[in-house]
Amino acid sequence: MIIISINTSTTQYSLALLQNDTVLGEYLLSSGSSHFIDLMPCIYDLFRKTTLSPGQLGAVTVSIGPGSFTGTRVGLAVAKGLSQGLAIPIIGVSSLLALASQIPYASTDICSLVTSRKGEVFAALFRRDHDDNLIRIEKDVSLKMEDLPVLLKRKTIIIGNDFTAQGPLVKQYAGKNALFAPPNLWNLRASSIGALALPSLRQGDSDNASTLVPLYLREADIRTGNNPLG
């Protein structure tokens, strides 16, 4: 099965084409101030460089947040368009779950972080069981960095989407309870989203493209016309 996977929930967005468990090609790019204007050209280029075509797709997987308000909507719209246009299954995956999945075989808790706005982050806490399956032990929350110790009751592996910005603050507020994942892992990879969705696709399970919605932990600020999530 050929899968296209899309993450636009974070500033560094990612695209991947997978054939079952194998990553055929992947892009990790910064949206900067372009607001994902290069997304469709990059999808086209990914198909071209892997010598595949959209007609070969068997499924589409996409990050549904939490994360960038605008970015998540853009990625989900593209994913829904592919799903409905090609009549293929779609699966939405939590950005925080996908980040945590990039830390295998962990013997302690994993806390994943995604930048929010107004000095806050989205965070969730996971733990791996004896079969290396990720188990959620705290629901997704939006909090200020100084409140992060509330989540971290013991030594915890931290992985986020922006090591340069988030790392020093985690160190400042979480102290010795923070065990940092390697900085090169602090990017949400689209291939991680696809890998998480693959078992469900193999079982014939998928989401409804018409009812699949972004996972927001905060509402857009309609009073000022600004989106608090970017």
Secondary structure, 3 states (H helix, E strand, C coil): CEEEEEECCCCEEEEEEEECCEEEEEEEEECCCCCCCCHHHHHHHHHHHCCCCHHHEEEEEEECCCCCHHHHHHHHHHHHHHHHHHCCCEEEECHHHHHHHCCCCCCCEEEEEEECCCCEEEEEEEEECCCCCEEEEEEEEEEEHHHHHHCCCCCEEEECCCHHHHHHHHHHHHHHHEEECCHHHCCCCHHHHHHHHHHHHHCCCCECCCCCCCCCCCCCECCCCECCCC
